[in-house]
Amino acid sequence: MVIGILQPGYLPWLGFFEQLYRSDLFVIYDDVQYDKNGWRNRNRVKTANGIQWLTVPVLLNFTEHPRICDVRIDNGSKWRKKHLETIRQSYARAPYFEQYFGVFEDTYGRDWEYLIDLDIHLIQALTQALGFPEKPMVRSSALGIEGGRVDRLIKICRHFNADTFYEGASGVNYIDSAVFLDSGITVQFQEYHHPEYKQLYGDFVPYLSLVDLLFNCGDSSLDVLIGNNKAEVAS
């Protein structure tokens, strides 16, 4: 069994969903320390005026070293209205806007207290929109598994009897595959080659939120995401 273990993100990029797709079981790593200026509460979309960040405001006290799962959203501003309107204005001309915009109307029409709940809701909604096969998705905070950085990952893999750990490319810098192999676990590092596809507003820009792919490619989005040759890509 292939397991993926990854911190959550807000409207994540394509590579996040490729890891999820290639995994038989996916662990949302939500009880590690929250990283300021990371991807937990923000991502990028493409607008007629260039790239724009969508950032969820959060309430933080870094002297307390908050975990991702403990971070609350700062609802003192109208961030939900702003994000919905930015998505509307940016993708109203996209070919699949009407097909998927309801996902975001539903999401931003709800009240959210914790960032993790918003992130997971959107991850699940986007996987459904992509047409992913159903697979288990669990939060690490619900497992009660402790340990150092690498030791804990091994324990999580063993807890689910996984024989393959599908790790992001950055893991090459801190994970010793031999340590995992001693526990009967093979580490496979992601080598994701970002696809090009037809976008609005000029030259192609990679590493945006998945919403850009979804609105532009619709039912072909999953094929584009996983590099299926049947997908229609930019020429």
N, C-alpha and C positions, 0 to 999 in steps of 0.2 A: 504494500500500500504506500502511496506517495502522500506525504503530508507537507503542507505549506504553513509557515508560521510568520506572520507579518503584522507590523503595527498598522492600525487603521489610518485612513486618510479621508479628507473631505473631497468628494467628487474626484476620485483618484485617476491617475493617468493610465494609459493602455497597459503598461508593463505590470501594474498591480493586478489587473484582471487576467492577464496571461498567466501569472503565477496561480491565481485562484483556479483558472480553467484547467491547468495541468495537474492540480492536486486532487486526490480522492477525498481528502478531508482538510479543512482550512481552519487554522487557529488564529483568531484576532488577538494579537499580542497587546492587550489593553492595560496591563498592570505594571508596565515599566514607566520610567520617568518621562514626563511630558517634555518635549523639546521645543523651546521657543524658536519661532521663525522657521518651523519645519512644515510638514505637509498635513498635520493633523487637522488644522482648521482653515486651510486655504488651498486654492488652486487657481489655474489660469484658463481663461477662455479667449477666443479670438473675436475681436469686434471690428467694425468699419474703421475705427481709429487706432487699431493696433491691439496688442495684448493687454488684457485687463485682469487684475487679481480679484478674485472673490474671497473675502476673508470673513470668517465668523468671529466676532468679538468674544473674548473669553475673560473670565475673572480669574486672575492669577496672583499668587504670592509665592515667588520662587524661593523664598527662604524656607518654605515648607517642602520643597522638592515634590510637587504634586505628581501623582500617577495619571496617566491618560484617562483612566476610567473615573477619576475624581474631578476632572475639570468641568466647571460649570460655564454655560454660555452667558454672556452679558447681554441681557435683553432690554437694556436701557435705550438702545438705538433701534431703528427700523431696518435692521439688516436683512430680514426675510423679504420684505418688500423690495429692497434694493437689489438683492440677488435675483429674484424672480424677474424684475424688470430688465436687468442687464441681460439675462438669458433670452428674454423675449425680443429685445431690440437686436441682439447679436445674431439670432438664428431664425427670426421670423421669415427670412427669405430662403432658408435652407429647405431642401426638397422633402425632408421628413419631419418638419417642425410640428405639424398638426398631429402626427402619429405619437410623438413622445412628450410634448409639452405638458400634458396632463400629469405626468409623473412629478414634475416640479411644482405645478399648481397644488397638487395634493400635499407634497412635502412642506412647502413654505406656508401652507394654510394651517399647519399644526403648530402647537406650542412645544418648544424644546427646552429642557432644563440642562441636560448633560450633553456635552459634545459627542461622547461615544455613542449615545443613542441616535443622534442625527447621522453620524458617520455610517453606522451599521445599517440604518434604514436605507440610506442612499446606495450603499454597496449592494444590498439585497435587491433594491428596486432596479438598479442598473444591470445586475446579472440577469434578472428576469426579462428586462427589455432586450438584452443581447440574445436571449434564448438559451442560456446555459442549462445543461442538465442539472437536476437537483443533486446537491451534495451536502454533507454535514458541515456546519460552520459553528464553531464554539469560541467562547471567550476564555482567554488564559486565566482571567481573574476568577473564573468559576471552577478551576481545576484544583486549587490548593497545592500546587506543585512549586517548591522553592528550590533555590540553588544559585550558583554563580552563572554568569552569562552563558557560557557554552554548556556547562553541566546541566542547567535547567532545560535547555533546548533538547539535549539528549534524553532527559527524563520525560519530557512531553512526547517525544517520538516513541519512547518505549511504552508509555502509558497507553498509547493507541495502537501498539504493535506495528508501527510503521517501519518499513525496511528501506525507504528512500525519503530523504529530506530535500525538498526542492527549495533552494535558498536563492535570494536575490544576488545580483552580481557583486554588490558591495561586500557580501560575506566573505569573499576571497581574502579580504584584508585582515580578518580576525578569526576565521574558522579553520581549524586544522582537520582536514577530512579524515586523517588517520585516527584521530581520537573518536570520531563517530564510528569509523569502521571497526574499531575494537569492541564497540557495542552492537555490532551487526547492522549498522545503518550506513547506507551509501549517501553521500552528499552530491547532489546535482546542482551546480550553479547555473542560474539563469543567464542565457546569452540572447537577450532580446534585441532583435533588429527592428527598429521602429519603421513601420510601413508608411508609405505615402498614399494619400487618397485625395479625392477632390474636395477642396475647401472653398469657402467664400473668401473674398477680400484679398486677392492677389497671391503672392508666392506662398508655398506650403510652409507651415510652421509646425515642428514636432513638439512632443512632450507637453501637450495641453491636457486638460481634463478629458475624460472619455466622452463627455457630453458633445464635444466637437465632432468626434467620429460618429456618434449616434445620430445626430441631426443631419449630418451630411451623407451618411451611407445607409442608414436605415437597416433593412433586413440583411444587408450584406456586411454589417459591422463585425459580426463574429468571424466571418471568413477573413476580413481584413486584419482583424486583431491577431489571429493565430497564423497568418501567413498562408492561408488556403489559396491556391492558384486560381480558384474559380472567382475570386473577388475581383471587382472592378477597381483598379487603382489609377492614380493620376498618371497621365502620359507625359 
